[in-house]
Amino acid sequence: MSAPDSTTGTQAGHQPAARPRSGSGRYIGQRVPRKEDSRLLTGRGQFVDDITLPGMLHVAFARSPIARGRIVSIDTDVARDIAGVHAIYTQQDLAPFNVDLLSFYLVPPEVETTPLANGRVAYVGEPIALVIADSRPVAEDAASLIEVVFAEEDPVVTIDDARRGMPVHPGAEDNIAAQMGEEEIDEDLQAQLDGAPHLITHRVVHQRISQSPMETRGVVATRDGAEELTLYITCQSPHLVARWVSLALGLPQTAIRVIAKDVGGGFGLKNHPWMEETAVILAAQLFNRPLKWIEDRYENLIAANQAREQEMVLQIALDDEGKLIASHGDYSVNNGAYPQLSECNIAVHMFVWAAYKMPRYGFLTRGWYTNTVGYAAYRGPWAMESLIRETALDVAARRIGIDPIELRRRNLVTLQDQPTTSCMDIPLEDITPAECLEKLLQAFDVSAFRKEQEAGRLQGRHLGLGIATYVEPTGAAGAITTMTGELAQVRIEPTGKVTATMSTHSQGHGTATTMAQIFADRLGVAYEDVTVFEGDSSRGGFSPGAAGSRQGVIAGGAAIMAADLLATRVRQLAAHLLEAEVDAITVDDGMVHVEGAPDKSRSLAEIASTAYGEPDRLPPGFEAGLEAQYRYQPPPMTFSSAANACVVEVDIDTGFVKILRWISSEDCGTAINPSVVEGQIAGGLAQAIGMVLLEEVRFDARGNPLAATYKDYHLPAISDVPDFEFVHASTPSQSVGGMRGVGEGGAIIGAPALVNAIADALAPFGEVPVDLPLTPTKILGVIEGRDLRSKPDSDQHQFIAEHTAAGPQVEVPATAAGTADQTAAPADIRVDGDWNMVLSTPMGPQEMTGHFETDGQALSGYLSSPEGQMEFTGTVEGGNLKFDLKVQKPMKITLKYTLAVNGDKIAGKCKMGIFGSAKVSGTRA
Amino acid sequence: MSKHTIEMTINGRRHTADVESRVSLSDFLREDAGYTGVHIGCDHGVCGACTVMVNGEAVRGCLMLAVQADGARVTTVEGLAAPDGTLHPVQAALRDEHGLQCGFCTPGIVMTMAALSAREKRPTEEQLLNALSGHLCRCTGYQGIRRAARKLASPEPAESTGGDSV
């Protein structure tokens, strides 16, 4: 079995044989029914709450009713006396396990994060105590009787609060969770912005979102003796959960098996366990009985990690022809108190102009801690880049007086422009947003719409057209420790049936279907004769499952490669048994044929039976059985592209938006199953409709969540979502099979398409501030801000710049001075020695060890990481260190470190050329 | 907490149990009777995943107490397909039209459409869609569900197109 070329990540040696008939295979490209549906439609799915184990007990949590404060006392006496209660644990009981809640990158969080509250609470809903009881109702009864006394403090709730308020985490200097980029705009860039014929300053406020998988979080944990731990858990990859639990709980000697056969949606929330799941797993070990915790919807809406809540200001300089000159972005995201990853979302800036000919871009990006539930991923976590760019371009088009489609045509990167490199150094070889846009316009008659729009306005109807284009990096593998290739293991059983074990995981993705289509197609068997197993960490190999639109691309490539290896073995064996040339052997519909000799045809079952049971008949050196496996390492990144058109009518009396038409024109390369592809796009578009019109997690000034049920948090219903029309461009990608990822695209492009349509409809009333969700109240505010009867005049096109502050403002972070928790002791500034440090790079946190030696004001030492060790010299003054490191990979760049030592902690920044500044933190080794 | 003895017919089988008065019908069906196809998505009557048929009517299992179903005829999603495994027309339509992804909300959607389809007069598309507006699905964007509803509503089953290509 040949290994992929590990230096380039490509499959050059296999490419000719591996490239399939794109979209035209017997099963690849067909809308076959899904393998998963029969059990799910008849109530025979196996979700975590469907698991019952002998001796199993139930868990409920006592949670914080306040957003911020010190825990003075916890009294569990009354609760313990309830009949049916077995145990109540607090962090004191779990502390001996010494657990680190790791991020998706498998590194410890930047702030100490414990499974249960550790002396303080930092958000409403934070778990304080865990009750084990005979049943869930009894556990809830007892949890409600736990008495906690708090010394309440004023919370920091919004991003604005975080800028000015007391640090959420005691001992911290400010509320900045993560920061990259330049705090002041580069002089040259500023001059370009100031000197441009047109400068658009566009602000977007994106509300907080609850991922809201229909199945909430949940886990059943059972410790089976000292060496075995079995978890049934809702997740996005059983393999990633097993790896996370092994590392986070420090259980290298334990055989961990994670089973998740059916999962009711993930959308980023279920990437890995968090506080409650971890507490249950630890409690199962302490109490030594199987435990089940199923989150209820109230818990899910207030205490499961949430997403988005961002503010961004984008400045765009354009010339009179609408050509892009330069741009700057200032972005902030609310990380909550204990984010799954302290995040400033560098991907927003990496990709904001990837599809456009933008000469220059600068940015400042920051994540902020607040007293709210922590930040986690949600489908297309960097989607702000498309939302703000595409809505800003429409503002620019109105301002300059250019058709928004023409503005895009003048600036999009076309196939003819490639290969090229974006202003953020992203290599582009085959993105097709411009081509998707032209395909879209073949399906939608814009001039006819404009006539209808004009006629409608005379009758008081307000129609609007929104166009948006985008590209999305998918199928990423290799840059982040958890983002790996995928493994396919396939065999032709002695019965002739095909079974495969995949590293994939479906939370609705239908991977057991699409992978079966590939195996059936490539092995020449009926789709019905293929079974794909997944959803169990004891089967298959590691992969992060659903994370970043990747399974179709990478696992699809793995399935093709493994199937082709196996098909070769089948032909070799058949040629030997049937006394024919290998090239004369074909396999079709489970039958093995010899070209020109129909009498020699045999069933695959007969050949397979021989392969396993009659070793004497095998060719010399032929390994018995018919099995193969392949781990596919794709190119580092595979881009998908799309253009969408959305038509709305806004009722100017009620402020309600009705979506009249929506066309998605996307390029996801080879579509293994177009119905599955369209299902992914449609699901994402519906979530985008929720983001633009309906959904919002809000808090009051004390940090109390105001959306605690689905009556307060409005998910889109069938009546909110139109019929989507689909156009597929299908340009094969460079990866094996030619697939491109399609999991997140709808959620990314849908929002700007819809916002642009609403803004177009309301253009006679002025610009619509992009402050999501655009509720009827907000829309009426725009409408009633003007005299509805007035004739359009030159003032009509108000611009967002007039609705908002003129641009990014330099914030002065609050300091910790005066907090009760600050110690008065003088700073301890011992620099010399070894330090464990984490550099928050654009590709995720990078762990390294630092060695420092001081001699007066001279500093010397080295930084050591798995990539190697690099020495440096620099200066030291007090506890402040400065040194530079020149690196060659991935590009020539000088890293300028500025660090400060305080006691056993070290913190500071690393300036990384065009990537701006990254945060460094660490502790004494 | 006091217990009550109740008896009901679930999917054609008689079931007797002692339950606390506070137990919801959905919890009872899942935990006492073992019909785990009844899914609990919100437990406050909005999402519709727990919908079952009680005496032929679609009912949210989380909004009804088990004791209120004493003596009733209850059908869950497990009770729809024929004994030989042939799917109910609603189930078949959802499969053919790719009307589900994760499948968690699906049992409730199946039961609502099946209850309407069981009436003497075949439901119109509008009736089906109105009823379905009380169900939340986070995965599909409702495209396949709507196609399935159209198929079930029309007098002649439409050809499956899988998508609305333009």
Interface residues (C-beta under 8 A of the other chain):
Chain A: R31 P33 R34 E36 D37 S38 L40 L41 T42 G43 R44 G45 F47 D49 D50 P137 S212 P213 M214 E215 T216 D262 V263 G264 G265 F267 D296 R297 Y298 A443 S506 Q507 G508 H509 G510 I663 P674 S675 V676 E678 G679 I681 A682 G683 G684 L685 A686 Q687 T709 Y710 K711 L715 A717 I718 S719 V721 D723 F724 E725 F726 V727 G746
Chain B: E20 R22 V23 R30 Y35 T36 G37 V38 H39 I40 G41 C42 D43 H44 V46 C47 A49 T76 V77 E78 L80 A81 L87 Q91 L94 R95 D96 H98 L100 Q101 C102 G103 F104 C105 T106 P107 V110 L129 L132 S133 G134 H135 L136 C137 R138 C139 T140 G141 Y142 Q143 G144 I145 R146 G162 G163 D164 S165 V166
